[in-house]
């Protein structure tokens, strides 16, 4: 894994329809719209944030985590002039010994059902496999989260199994998680 490729400078990733780039302070209203919605985080290990000051501080934490090389959070934007934040996609849990990372993503509810998450994941896969040279990418999904499972399956992920009552997720307690993964050799085919 070429970790330097990821953290040398904040990567900007593009497709015809989307651009993944750094979330800036002026995106605050859209970040708050996402984090303030309980439905967005129904199946996530993230507690919704209803306090504007908390969300304002979070944007600084995104940069802090990048500088600490622990996590990269991209804003998902339409590849046009609007600069409207549609969602967030992230890569974390860098395991260099196994050459593996985890990903997560969530969109503003108003943008669900348009294929945006699937396209953002596709952009991410291409970057992680081809530029960062990751071997394995995985995602944890709560079993009732059918939308997220569809996004992963559409991008070639395989369901490996269910970890029963295996972890504590903030706001959810002890939960089951389904593990989905894709290997570089499967993606490159």
Secondary structure, DSSP 8 states (H G I E B T S, - for coil): --HHHHHTTT--EE-SSEEEE---GGGHHHHHHHHT-TTTTTTSSS-----HHHHHHHHHHHHHHHHTTSEEEEEEEESSS---EEEEEEEEEEETTTTEEEEEEEE-GGGTTSSHHHHHHHHHHHIIIIIS--SEEEEEE-TT-HHHHHHHHHTT-EEEEEEEEEEEETTTEEEEEEEEEEEHHHHH-
